[in-house]
Amino acid sequence: MSRLSLAASLAGLALAPAAFAQATNDNAELAKQLSNPVASLISVPFQFNYNDGMGVDGDGDQSYVNIQPVIPFSLTEKWNVISRTILPIVSQDGVIPGEGSQFGLGATTQSFFFSPKQPTAGGLIWGVGPAFLIPTATDGIATNQWGAGVTGVALKQTGHWTIGALANHIWSVTGNSSDGDINQTFLQPFVSYTTPKATSFTLNTESTYDWDADQWSVPINLLVAQVTRIGSQRVQFGVGARYWADAPEFGPDGWGARLVVTLLFPK
């Protein structure tokens, strides 16, 4: 090997740790942004969920994948609007009495958050806007009517920690005799810790209160996720468990599972 080639090789070895450190820092920053529902980051999560203990006999089960693209748009120099969509693809058996199994789409929830690009002087990050329920459900999987309401999120990020809550309330704007009316509040308090190596530990609930039926659904979720790179694509992989602290009659019971793959498209 020539002296020139040897010098080039040694230079590459010297730069490699710095490049690795920069990539690790970038991943950690992306992981922290993912803990913020109104971050200016395009992401496409595919969230697999499994629930058990459903139906009249408690023998029913349900698997579904939520496709959840998050797309921020710049409105002005100081404001963003963040589009968050949730489209469930559902497979279930023994959930609807006497109906056997179903496979198809659930209802789509579409939210828009108008959010300042910079936190407040006290470090608060927030966003508010409208939320819509779109009747995309098939095979009787979910109530299939239009709904509308309001949504909001507030959080604070300090060091490695993210603490906040997201909420919405949706009313049905169309109705039918089979589905009835929709009058539901969704509450998602969350706390997340992100390490310097881009590992995130998140605890939340995704609770829903049905005002007409006077019923709570309270799953408690714990998720561990890691941001990494596959080729040129940044991606976060997550795995977790959920416990149903409360559920409607014939709803989920006991423990469930969650797997998440999130594609990231940083600017």
VOLUM-995184 format. One record per residue (C-alpha): residue in three letters; x, y, z. Coordinates in Angstrom, 3 decimals. Layout:
<recs>
<r=ALA	X=X	Y=Y	Z=Z>
...
</recs>
This chain:
<recs>
<r=MET	X=0.000	Y=0.000	Z=0.000>
<r=SER	X=1.362	Y=3.432	Z=-0.907>
<r=ARG	X=1.888	Y=6.121	Z=1.699>
<r=LEU	X=-0.906	Y=8.124	Z=0.067>
<r=SER	X=-3.373	Y=5.205	Z=0.216>
<r=LEU	X=-2.380	Y=4.451	Z=3.795>
<r=ALA	X=-2.940	Y=8.070	Z=4.796>
<r=ALA	X=-6.358	Y=8.096	Z=3.116>
<r=SER	X=-7.345	Y=4.912	Z=4.918>
<r=LEU	X=-6.269	Y=6.275	Z=8.278>
<r=ALA	X=-8.183	Y=9.481	Z=7.605>
<r=GLY	X=-11.303	Y=7.445	Z=6.846>
<r=LEU	X=-10.914	Y=5.562	Z=10.121>
<r=ALA	X=-10.533	Y=8.843	Z=11.974>
<r=LEU	X=-13.692	Y=10.268	Z=10.443>
<r=ALA	X=-15.802	Y=7.142	Z=10.936>
<r=PRO	X=-16.407	Y=7.609	Z=14.698>
<r=ALA	X=-17.454	Y=11.232	Z=14.138>
<r=ALA	X=-19.823	Y=10.204	Z=11.341>
<r=PHE	X=-21.238	Y=7.445	Z=13.526>
<r=ALA	X=-21.768	Y=9.869	Z=16.399>
<r=GLN	X=-23.527	Y=12.329	Z=14.102>
<r=ALA	X=-25.824	Y=9.586	Z=12.770>
<r=THR	X=-26.617	Y=8.522	Z=16.341>
<r=ASN	X=-27.447	Y=12.116	Z=17.293>
<r=ASP	X=-29.653	Y=12.471	Z=14.218>
<r=ASN	X=-31.519	Y=9.269	Z=15.098>
<r=ALA	X=-32.017	Y=10.433	Z=18.678>
<r=GLU	X=-33.433	Y=13.744	Z=17.439>
<r=LEU	X=-35.817	Y=11.887	Z=15.106>
<r=ALA	X=-36.904	Y=9.614	Z=17.964>
<r=LYS	X=-37.640	Y=12.683	Z=20.075>
<r=GLN	X=-39.632	Y=14.261	Z=17.237>
<r=LEU	X=-41.709	Y=11.089	Z=16.969>
<r=SER	X=-42.742	Y=11.607	Z=20.598>
<r=ASN	X=-44.275	Y=14.932	Z=19.501>
<r=PRO	X=-47.599	Y=14.472	Z=17.616>
<r=VAL	X=-47.238	Y=17.908	Z=15.954>
<r=ALA	X=-43.552	Y=17.762	Z=15.019>
<r=SER	X=-42.604	Y=19.033	Z=11.569>
<r=LEU	X=-41.698	Y=15.529	Z=10.395>
<r=ILE	X=-43.297	Y=13.365	Z=7.725>
<r=SER	X=-43.802	Y=9.855	Z=9.088>
<r=VAL	X=-45.867	Y=6.828	Z=8.111>
<r=PRO	X=-46.458	Y=4.420	Z=11.018>
<r=PHE	X=-47.858	Y=0.932	Z=10.459>
<r=GLN	X=-49.176	Y=-0.061	Z=13.881>
<r=PHE	X=-50.184	Y=-3.709	Z=14.456>
<r=ASN	X=-52.438	Y=-4.406	Z=17.458>
<r=TYR	X=-53.816	Y=-7.607	Z=18.943>
<r=ASN	X=-56.707	Y=-7.880	Z=21.418>
<r=ASP	X=-58.151	Y=-10.978	Z=23.059>
<r=GLY	X=-61.005	Y=-12.014	Z=25.361>
<r=MET	X=-63.723	Y=-10.452	Z=23.209>
<r=GLY	X=-67.293	Y=-11.439	Z=22.427>
<r=VAL	X=-70.104	Y=-13.022	Z=24.441>
<r=ASP	X=-68.028	Y=-16.033	Z=25.484>
<r=GLY	X=-64.737	Y=-14.179	Z=25.787>
<r=ASP	X=-63.244	Y=-16.339	Z=23.027>
<r=GLY	X=-63.126	Y=-13.665	Z=20.329>
<r=ASP	X=-59.955	Y=-11.984	Z=19.112>
<r=GLN	X=-59.102	Y=-9.007	Z=16.972>
<r=SER	X=-56.030	Y=-8.008	Z=14.978>
<r=TYR	X=-55.735	Y=-4.707	Z=13.165>
<r=VAL	X=-53.155	Y=-2.548	Z=11.474>
<r=ASN	X=-53.509	Y=1.216	Z=11.790>
<r=ILE	X=-51.988	Y=3.058	Z=8.845>
<r=GLN	X=-51.220	Y=6.487	Z=10.285>
<r=PRO	X=-49.511	Y=8.960	Z=7.933>
<r=VAL	X=-48.488	Y=12.264	Z=9.550>
<r=ILE	X=-47.844	Y=15.117	Z=7.115>
<r=PRO	X=-46.961	Y=18.678	Z=8.205>
<r=PHE	X=-47.644	Y=21.670	Z=5.958>
<r=SER	X=-46.218	Y=25.150	Z=6.385>
<r=LEU	X=-49.020	Y=27.743	Z=6.453>
<r=THR	X=-47.092	Y=30.886	Z=7.303>
<r=GLU	X=-43.723	Y=31.855	Z=8.705>
<r=LYS	X=-45.004	Y=31.045	Z=12.215>
<r=TRP	X=-47.659	Y=28.339	Z=11.747>
<r=ASN	X=-47.903	Y=24.732	Z=10.572>
<r=VAL	X=-50.908	Y=22.520	Z=9.990>
<r=ILE	X=-50.309	Y=18.834	Z=10.680>
<r=SER	X=-52.488	Y=16.214	Z=9.036>
<r=ARG	X=-52.860	Y=12.975	Z=11.034>
<r=THR	X=-54.833	Y=10.083	Z=9.507>
<r=ILE	X=-55.755	Y=6.753	Z=11.106>
<r=LEU	X=-57.068	Y=4.035	Z=8.760>
<r=PRO	X=-57.569	Y=0.613	Z=10.416>
<r=ILE	X=-57.391	Y=-2.688	Z=8.519>
<r=VAL	X=-59.149	Y=-5.218	Z=10.751>
<r=SER	X=-59.367	Y=-8.997	Z=11.056>
<r=GLN	X=-61.552	Y=-10.363	Z=13.839>
<r=ASP	X=-63.384	Y=-13.500	Z=14.867>
<r=GLY	X=-66.074	Y=-14.071	Z=17.479>
<r=VAL	X=-66.421	Y=-10.362	Z=18.203>
<r=ILE	X=-69.898	Y=-9.681	Z=16.756>
<r=PRO	X=-72.418	Y=-12.177	Z=18.208>
<r=GLY	X=-73.611	Y=-14.692	Z=15.623>
<r=GLU	X=-71.591	Y=-13.117	Z=12.797>
<r=GLY	X=-68.444	Y=-15.282	Z=12.752>
<r=SER	X=-65.355	Y=-13.539	Z=11.378>
<r=GLN	X=-64.869	Y=-10.262	Z=9.549>
<r=PHE	X=-62.054	Y=-8.722	Z=7.536>
<r=GLY	X=-61.962	Y=-5.231	Z=6.111>
<r=LEU	X=-61.563	Y=-1.563	Z=6.899>
<r=GLY	X=-62.564	Y=0.343	Z=10.001>
<r=ALA	X=-63.723	Y=3.949	Z=10.093>
<r=THR	X=-61.051	Y=6.555	Z=9.273>
<r=THR	X=-60.196	Y=9.329	Z=11.736>
<r=GLN	X=-58.772	Y=12.460	Z=10.117>
<r=SER	X=-57.354	Y=15.259	Z=12.283>
<r=PHE	X=-55.786	Y=18.625	Z=11.477>
<r=PHE	X=-53.688	Y=20.433	Z=14.087>
<r=PHE	X=-52.893	Y=24.124	Z=13.652>
<r=SER	X=-49.670	Y=24.528	Z=15.599>
<r=PRO	X=-47.064	Y=27.288	Z=16.107>
<r=LYS	X=-43.687	Y=26.401	Z=14.621>
<r=GLN	X=-41.925	Y=27.445	Z=17.830>
<r=PRO	X=-42.767	Y=26.480	Z=21.428>
<r=THR	X=-44.036	Y=29.139	Z=23.815>
<r=ALA	X=-41.631	Y=31.012	Z=26.080>
<r=GLY	X=-42.309	Y=28.370	Z=28.724>
<r=GLY	X=-41.509	Y=25.528	Z=26.297>
<r=LEU	X=-45.106	Y=24.426	Z=25.659>
<r=ILE	X=-45.815	Y=22.815	Z=22.281>
<r=TRP	X=-49.474	Y=22.770	Z=21.286>
<r=GLY	X=-51.939	Y=22.397	Z=18.439>
<r=VAL	X=-55.712	Y=22.517	Z=17.944>
<r=GLY	X=-58.048	Y=21.881	Z=15.052>
<r=PRO	X=-60.922	Y=19.862	Z=13.630>
<r=ALA	X=-61.317	Y=16.090	Z=13.658>
<r=PHE	X=-63.479	Y=14.057	Z=11.298>
<r=LEU	X=-64.797	Y=10.508	Z=11.215>
<r=ILE	X=-65.013	Y=9.158	Z=7.657>
<r=PRO	X=-67.315	Y=6.164	Z=6.942>
<r=THR	X=-64.814	Y=3.779	Z=5.348>
<r=ALA	X=-65.837	Y=0.737	Z=7.442>
<r=THR	X=-66.683	Y=-2.516	Z=5.668>
<r=ASP	X=-68.231	Y=-5.840	Z=6.698>
<r=GLY	X=-69.900	Y=-4.314	Z=9.758>
<r=ILE	X=-66.568	Y=-3.802	Z=11.516>
<r=ALA	X=-67.365	Y=-0.319	Z=12.847>
<r=THR	X=-70.132	Y=2.255	Z=12.882>
<r=ASN	X=-70.248	Y=3.675	Z=9.378>
<r=GLN	X=-71.289	Y=7.291	Z=9.406>
<r=TRP	X=-69.827	Y=10.757	Z=9.178>
<r=GLY	X=-68.621	Y=12.476	Z=12.302>
<r=ALA	X=-66.973	Y=15.770	Z=13.216>
<r=GLY	X=-65.512	Y=17.418	Z=16.265>
<r=VAL	X=-62.453	Y=19.072	Z=17.751>
<r=THR	X=-58.975	Y=17.871	Z=18.686>
<r=GLY	X=-56.017	Y=19.270	Z=20.572>
<r=VAL	X=-52.590	Y=18.369	Z=21.887>
<r=ALA	X=-50.230	Y=19.941	Z=24.404>
<r=LEU	X=-46.793	Y=18.723	Z=25.485>
<r=LYS	X=-43.439	Y=19.764	Z=26.842>
<r=GLN	X=-40.033	Y=18.329	Z=25.965>
<r=THR	X=-37.321	Y=18.723	Z=28.578>
<r=GLY	X=-34.025	Y=16.921	Z=28.108>
<r=HIS	X=-34.779	Y=13.299	Z=27.280>
<r=TRP	X=-38.401	Y=13.531	Z=28.478>
<r=THR	X=-41.638	Y=14.247	Z=26.610>
<r=ILE	X=-44.825	Y=14.659	Z=28.655>
<r=GLY	X=-48.199	Y=15.645	Z=27.273>
<r=ALA	X=-51.697	Y=14.681	Z=26.209>
<r=LEU	X=-53.776	Y=14.465	Z=23.046>
<r=ALA	X=-57.575	Y=14.545	Z=23.035>
<r=ASN	X=-60.535	Y=14.771	Z=20.706>
<r=HIS	X=-64.307	Y=14.661	Z=20.821>
<r=ILE	X=-66.376	Y=13.525	Z=17.867>
<r=TRP	X=-70.127	Y=13.658	Z=17.306>
<r=SER	X=-71.932	Y=11.907	Z=14.451>
<r=VAL	X=-73.358	Y=14.296	Z=11.849>
<r=THR	X=-75.297	Y=11.588	Z=10.056>
<r=GLY	X=-77.163	Y=8.737	Z=11.696>
<r=ASN	X=-78.939	Y=5.502	Z=10.992>
<r=SER	X=-81.026	Y=3.040	Z=12.957>
<r=SER	X=-78.385	Y=0.286	Z=12.927>
<r=ASP	X=-75.403	Y=2.329	Z=14.081>
<r=GLY	X=-77.060	Y=4.905	Z=16.306>
<r=ASP	X=-75.300	Y=8.133	Z=17.248>
<r=ILE	X=-71.644	Y=8.790	Z=18.031>
<r=ASN	X=-70.737	Y=10.952	Z=21.012>
<r=GLN	X=-67.239	Y=9.978	Z=22.130>
<r=THR	X=-64.260	Y=11.547	Z=23.872>
<r=PHE	X=-60.736	Y=10.241	Z=23.240>
<r=LEU	X=-57.977	Y=10.914	Z=25.787>
<r=GLN	X=-54.298	Y=10.039	Z=25.302>
<r=PRO	X=-51.973	Y=11.218	Z=28.076>
<r=PHE	X=-48.406	Y=10.113	Z=27.389>
<r=VAL	X=-44.888	Y=10.169	Z=28.807>
<r=SER	X=-41.799	Y=9.202	Z=26.814>
<r=TYR	X=-38.083	Y=8.946	Z=27.535>
<r=THR	X=-35.578	Y=8.951	Z=24.640>
<r=THR	X=-31.995	Y=7.842	Z=25.194>
<r=PRO	X=-28.955	Y=9.325	Z=23.379>
<r=LYS	X=-28.895	Y=6.118	Z=21.286>
<r=ALA	X=-32.419	Y=6.794	Z=19.909>
<r=THR	X=-34.251	Y=4.238	Z=22.046>
<r=SER	X=-37.636	Y=5.462	Z=23.277>
<r=PHE	X=-39.707	Y=4.154	Z=26.175>
<r=THR	X=-43.332	Y=5.316	Z=26.027>
<r=LEU	X=-46.230	Y=4.830	Z=28.436>
<r=ASN	X=-49.710	Y=6.016	Z=27.501>
<r=THR	X=-53.384	Y=5.301	Z=27.608>
<r=GLU	X=-55.694	Y=5.565	Z=24.597>
<r=SER	X=-58.951	Y=5.898	Z=26.494>
<r=THR	X=-62.374	Y=6.450	Z=24.953>
<r=TYR	X=-65.546	Y=7.440	Z=26.786>
<r=ASP	X=-68.879	Y=6.765	Z=25.076>
<r=TRP	X=-71.274	Y=9.343	Z=26.475>
<r=ASP	X=-74.390	Y=7.639	Z=25.096>
<r=ALA	X=-73.520	Y=4.177	Z=26.453>
<r=ASP	X=-71.794	Y=5.558	Z=29.592>
<r=GLN	X=-68.802	Y=3.244	Z=28.964>
<r=TRP	X=-65.032	Y=3.582	Z=29.198>
<r=SER	X=-62.396	Y=1.798	Z=27.116>
<r=VAL	X=-59.009	Y=2.131	Z=28.854>
<r=PRO	X=-56.027	Y=0.332	Z=27.326>
<r=ILE	X=-52.671	Y=1.059	Z=28.988>
<r=ASN	X=-49.757	Y=0.744	Z=26.550>
<r=LEU	X=-46.029	Y=0.360	Z=27.116>
<r=LEU	X=-43.832	Y=0.578	Z=24.013>
<r=VAL	X=-40.077	Y=0.315	Z=23.428>
<r=ALA	X=-38.890	Y=1.670	Z=20.059>
<r=GLN	X=-35.618	Y=2.172	Z=18.224>
<r=VAL	X=-34.762	Y=4.491	Z=15.326>
<r=THR	X=-32.275	Y=3.074	Z=12.840>
<r=ARG	X=-31.403	Y=3.201	Z=9.164>
<r=ILE	X=-31.999	Y=0.584	Z=6.479>
<r=GLY	X=-29.977	Y=1.714	Z=3.482>
<r=SER	X=-30.968	Y=5.350	Z=3.032>
<r=GLN	X=-34.336	Y=4.917	Z=4.776>
<r=ARG	X=-34.761	Y=6.009	Z=8.383>
<r=VAL	X=-37.187	Y=3.769	Z=10.254>
<r=GLN	X=-38.359	Y=3.202	Z=13.799>
<r=PHE	X=-39.234	Y=-0.289	Z=15.058>
<r=GLY	X=-41.338	Y=-0.664	Z=18.192>
<r=VAL	X=-42.698	Y=-3.508	Z=20.292>
<r=GLY	X=-44.964	Y=-3.331	Z=23.304>
<r=ALA	X=-47.748	Y=-4.687	Z=25.448>
<r=ARG	X=-51.124	Y=-3.346	Z=26.491>
<r=TYR	X=-53.388	Y=-4.080	Z=29.416>
<r=TRP	X=-57.117	Y=-3.367	Z=29.364>
<r=ALA	X=-57.903	Y=-1.633	Z=32.646>
<r=ASP	X=-61.519	Y=-1.146	Z=31.561>
<r=ALA	X=-63.587	Y=-2.053	Z=28.507>
<r=PRO	X=-67.228	Y=-2.251	Z=27.406>
<r=GLU	X=-69.159	Y=-5.472	Z=27.886>
<r=PHE	X=-67.921	Y=-8.075	Z=25.382>
<r=GLY	X=-64.898	Y=-5.857	Z=24.681>
<r=PRO	X=-61.201	Y=-6.758	Z=25.026>
<r=ASP	X=-59.949	Y=-8.271	Z=28.258>
<r=GLY	X=-56.542	Y=-8.823	Z=29.817>
<r=TRP	X=-53.359	Y=-8.390	Z=27.816>
<r=GLY	X=-52.735	Y=-7.446	Z=24.203>
<r=ALA	X=-49.746	Y=-6.682	Z=21.995>
<r=ARG	X=-48.488	Y=-3.925	Z=19.695>
<r=LEU	X=-45.834	Y=-3.825	Z=16.973>
<r=VAL	X=-44.984	Y=-0.647	Z=15.079>
<r=VAL	X=-42.917	Y=0.079	Z=11.978>
<r=THR	X=-42.607	Y=3.786	Z=11.187>
<r=LEU	X=-41.066	Y=5.118	Z=7.993>
<r=LEU	X=-39.428	Y=8.526	Z=8.492>
<r=PHE	X=-38.909	Y=11.227	Z=5.903>
<r=PRO	X=-36.901	Y=14.040	Z=7.543>
<r=LYS	X=-36.361	Y=17.226	Z=5.557>
</recs>
